Amino acid sequence: MTIQYNSLPANKWTVALGLIVALAGCGGGGGYDAPAPAPPPPSPPPPATSDFQRIQDTIFTPICTACHIGAGAPGLRLDAANSFAMLVNVASAEVPGLLRINPGNPDMSYLVQKIQGTAAVGVRMPANGPPFLTQAQIDLVRGWVAAGAPASAAPGNRLSVVSSIPAVAERASAGVGKLTVIFSGDLDSSLVSRETFTLRDGSDQPVELAAVRVPAGRQNVVELSTVRPLAAGSYQLSVHGDGPAPLADQAGHVLDGDADGKPGGDALIPFDVNEGTAR
């Protein structure tokens, strides 16, 4: 038996084949390119650090603290805990008529003169140079001073002691008669008095304080002076966050002296004084 196939004209077979191919493409074959998904949005840039923090991280800490740190520092401490309080609105020890950092005036800032090599006294800093600071590093310091020498961050909602000179467990030079306490925020200076601080010797006897003051332009610092230079021995300075008029900042945050996260308590700063002749 012979089977007969009905035939189509050649042009109709061509059209049919084209339809089949087109339908196959619509069914997910490789003949159709879907649009690419949109790329994810770029990540936001990290928050910019302040100029002072950049100065601390790139100049003071890696370079200057080779000398300017601890009890052996030549007058100025440039570690992160002390540098800002020891620089801004502080008179230079070498040229008392100049401030170490004069906010808004880099040319009249003694630190700027020292790193530029234009100071009238002493050597250019860093003293172990050359190499000295690059022009870009000097410009960073100058720019920060010209902008008013702002702090690296706004104070938080808790007042605490961040540093002291002498520091905790430090051995101070013989005959020291000045103590410095640095706080995390600007103090209510009306609450700062000799009753806010207690200094005792190794026999637990009180040591008389001649003066307690917040220096002008340095509201987060208290300077204490003793009636006479301290003899060799052990001492402890207490900063009071309790009592009828506890120490507080300008926003009313009472000192968290014992660092328990709550207002109140005393900050205790034990230190020793070396034997020898006062310098």
MARZALO-953525 format. One record per atom (N, C-alpha, C): x, y, z. Coordinates in steps of 0.2 Angstrom, whole numbers, plus 5000, padded with zeros to 4 digits. Each point is the difference from the previous one (the first is absolute). Layout:
N
XYZ ...
END
This chain:
279
500449945000 499650065000 500450065000 499950054996 500450065000 499650055003 500450045005 499750055004 500250074996 499550044999 500150064997 500050065005 500550045000 500150065004 499750064997 499650045003 499850064997 500550055000 500250024995 500650055000 499750075000 500550055003 499850074999 500550034996 499850064997 500550034996 500650025004 500650014997 500650015003 500050075005 499750054997 499950065004 499649995006 499549965000 499649995006 500449965006 500449954998 500549975004 500550055004 500250044996 500550055002 499650045006 499450034999 499750045005 499849965006 499849944999 499949955006 500649995004 500649994997 500649995004 500250065003 499950064997 500250065004 499550015006 499449985000 499650015006 500249965005 500249934998 500249965005 500650025004 500550034996 500650035003 499950055005 499550054998 499950065004 499649985006 499649955000 499649975006 500549975005 500549964997 500549975004 500450065004 500250054997 500350055003 499650035006 499450014999 499650035005 499949955006 500149944999 500049955005 500650005005 500550044999 500550015005 500749974997 500049994993 500649984997 500550055000 500649994997 500550054999 499950064995 499450004997 500050054995 499750075003 499950005006 499750075003 500450025006 500350065000 500450035005 499650045005 499949985006 499650045005 500550065002 499750065002 500450055002 500349995006 500750025001 500449995006 499750035006 500049975006 499850045006 500450065001 499750055003 500350065002 500649995005 500550034999 500649995005 499750035007 500349975006 499850035006 500350075001 499750045004 500250075001 500750005004 500450044998 500750005003 499950015008 500549975004 500050015007 500250075002 499650035005 500250075002 500750005002 500350064999 500750015002 500149995008 500549985003 500150005007 500050075003 499750015006 500050075002 500750035001 500150064998 500650045000 500350015007 500649995001 500350015007 500150085000 500050025006 500250075001 500750024998 500250064999 500750014998 500449995006 499850015006 500449995006 500149925001 499549964999 500149935000 500549984995 500050024994 500549994995 500750025002 500150065003 500650025003 500349955005 499549985005 500249955005 500249944997 499649974995 500249934998 500650004995 500150064997 500549994995 500750045001 499950045006 500650045001 500249995008 499650025004 500150005007 500249935003 499549954998 500249945003 500549964997 500150004993 500649964997 500650035001 500050075000 500750044999 500250035007 499550045003 500250055005 500049965007 499749945001 500049975006 500649965001 500550004995 500649975001 500450045006 499850065001 500350045006 499450025005 499550034997 499550035003 499449965003 500249965005 499649955003 500249995007 499549995005 500249975007 500450055004 500349985005 500350045005 500750034997 500249974995 500750024997 499950054995 499450024998 499850054995 500350075002 500350034995 500350075001 499550055001 499649995005 499450065001 499449994997 500049984993 499449994996 499949934999 499449975002 499849934998 499550004994 500249964995 499650004994 499649944999 500049955005 499649944999 499250024999 499649964998 499350014999 499650025006 500249985006 499650025006 500250075002 500550034998 500350065003 500050064995 500149984993 500350054995 499650065000 499350004999 499650054999 500050055006 499949975006 500050045006 500750045001 500549974998 500750035001 500250054995 499650004994 500250054995 499550064999 499449995000 499650064998 499950055006 500250064999 499950055005 500549995006 500649964998 500549995006 500650044998 500250045005 500650044998 500649964999 500550014996 500649974999 500450005005 500449955002 500550005006 500650044998 500249994993 500650044998 499950074998 499450024998 499850074998 499350015003 500050025006 499450015004 499550054996 500350044996 499550054997 499649974994 500249944998 499649974995 499649945003 499549994997 499649935001 500349954996 500049945003 500149944996 499650004993 499350005002 499650014994 499550065002 500050044995 499650065001 499550004995 499449985002 499449984995 499950064995 500049984994 499950054995 500650044997 500649995003 500650034999 500649964999 500149964995 500549954999 500750045001 500150064997 500650035000 500350025007 499550015005 500150015007 499949945004 500149944997 499949945004 500749975001 500349995006 500749985001 500149934997 499549965000 500149934997 500150014993 499650044996 500150014993 500750024999 500250055003 500750034999 500549955001 499949955005 500549955001 500049954995 499549984997 500049954994 500250034994 499950074999 500250034994 500850025000 500350005006 500650025001 500150085000 499550035002 500050085001 500050025007 500049965005 500050025007 500750035001 499950065005 500650035002 500549965005 499749955003 500349975005 500049924999 500649975001 500049934999 500149974993 499949945000 500149974993 499449984997 500049994993 499449984997 499849935002 499349995000 499749945002 499849964994 500049935000 500249965006 500850015000 500250005007 500750015001 500549944997 499749944999 500449954997 500050004992 499750064997 500150014993 500750024998 500150014993 499649984995 499949925000 499449984996 499550044997 499650045005 499850064998 499550045004 499349984997 499550035002 499349994998 500050034992 499649974996 499950024993 499650065000 500050034995 499650074999 499349985001 499849944997 499349985001 499849995007 500449975004 499950005007 500050065004 500450054998 500050065003 499450044998 499850004994 499450034998 499349975003 500049945002 499549975004 499950035007 500650015003 500050035007 499850074999 500350044995 499850074999 499250014999 499849954996 499350014998 499549995006 500249955004 499649985006 500050065005 500650045001 500150055004 499650064997 500050014993 499750064997 499249995001 499849945000 499349995001 499750005007 500550025005 499850015007 500249955004 500449954998 500349945004 499449975003 499549974997 499449975003 500349935003 499649985005 500149935002 499849954995 500349945001 499849944995 499349985001 499750015005 499349975001 499650045005 499350004999 499650035005 500049965007 500050035005 500049975007 499349955000 500149955003 499449955001 499650025006 499549965002 499650025005 500249975007 500649995001 500349975006 500750045001 500050035006 500750035002 500449955004 500650004998 500549955003 500750034999 500549985004 500750025000 500349954995 500350044995 500349964994 500850005001 500350045004 500750005001 500250055006 500649995002 500350045005 500750004999 500350065003 500750005000 500250025008 500449965003 500249934999 499449964998 500149954996 499549954999 500049945005 499549965000 499949955004 500649955000 500349995006 500649965001 500650034997 500050064999 500650034997 500550025005 500650014999 500550025004 500250074998 499850055004 500150074998 500750025002 500250064997 500750035001 500050025008 500650005002 500150035007 499750075001 499750015005 499850075002 499450034996 499649954997 499450024996 499550045004 499850064998 499550035004 499450024996 499949984994 499450014996 499749944997 499449995001 499649944997 499550024995 499949964995 499550024995 499549944999 499450024999 499549954999 499650024994 499949954995 499750014994 499349975000 499550034998 499349975000 499749994993 499549964999 499749994994 499650054997 499850055004 499650064998 500250065004 499750064997 500150065004 499650005006 500450035005 499749995007 499650075002 499649995004 499650055004 500550035005 500450054998 500550035004 499850025007 499450025001 499750025006 500049945005 500149944998 500049945004 500749985002 500550034997 500749985001 500350045006 500249965005 500350035006 500549955003 500350035006 500449955003 499649955004 499450015001 499649945003 499849954995 500150014993 499949954995 500549954999 500650025003 500649964999 500349995007 500349945001 500349985006 500749974998 500550025003 500749974999 500249985007 500249935000 500349975006 500749974999 500450005005 500649964999 500049935002 500649975000 500049935001 499849985007 500050045005 499749995007 499350025000 499750014995 499250024999 499950075004 500550045000 500050075003 499850054994 499650055001 499850044995 500650054998 500050024994 500550044997 499750074998 500250055003 499650064999 500150034992 499550024997 500050034994 500050075000 500450034996 500150085000 499450034996 499949964994 499550034995 499849944996 499350014998 499749964995 499750044995 500149994994 499750054995 499949974993 499550024996 499949994993 500450054996 500549984997 500350054996 499650034994 500150074999 499650034994 500149964994 499549994996 500049974994 500149935000 500049975006 500149925001 499549985005 499450004998 499449985005 500049935002 500349964996 500049935002 500749985004 500350055003 500649995004 500050035007 500249975005 500150035006 500849995002 500350065002 500650005003 500050015007 500449965004 500150005007 500750025002 500150045004 500750015003 500049995007 500549975003 500149995007 500450065003 499950005007 500350065004 500749994999 500349945000 500750004999 500249944996 500649994997 500149944996 499949945004 499849954996 499949935003 500649975002 500149975006 500649965002 499949934996 500649975000 500049934997 499549955004 499649964996 499649965004 499449984995 499549975003 499449984997 499450055001 499550014995 499550055001 499449974996 499450035002 499449984997 499650064999 499850024994 499550064999 499349974999 499550025003 499349984999 499650064997 499749994995 499550044997 499349985001 499650055004 499449985003 499450004995 499649954999 499450004997 499450005004 500150005007 499549995005 500050075004 499550005005 500050065004 499550054999 500050055004 499450054998 500150044994 500650014997 500150034994 500549964996 499849954997 500549954996 500250044994 500649984998 500250034993 499649984995 499850054995 499649984994 500250054994 499849984994 500250044994 499550054999 500150044995 499550054999 499349984998 499949944998 499449974998 499649975006 500450005006 499749985006 500149925001 500449974996 500249935001 500550005006 499849965005 500449995006 500649954999 500650025003 500649954998 499849935002 500249964995 500049925002 500749995002 500150015006 500749995003 500249935000 499649955002 500249935000 499949964994 499850044994 500049974994 499549945000 499450005003 499649955000 499450014995 500050064996 499550014996 499450045003 500150025006 499550045004 500350065003 499650065001 500350055003 500249995007 500650035002 500249995007 500649965001 500350005006 500649965001 500650054999 500549975003 500750045000 500449974995 500450044996 500549984996 500750005004 500349955000 500649995005 500650004995 500550045002 500650014996 500649995004 500349945001 500649995004 500650014996 500550035003 500650014997 500650015005 500649994998 500650015004 500450064998 500450025004 500550064999 500749975001 500450014996 500749985000 500450045005 500549975003 500550045004 500450044996 500350055003 500450054996 499950075002 500350044996 499950075001 499550034995 499650045002 499550034995 500350044995 499849994994 500350044994 499650064999 
END
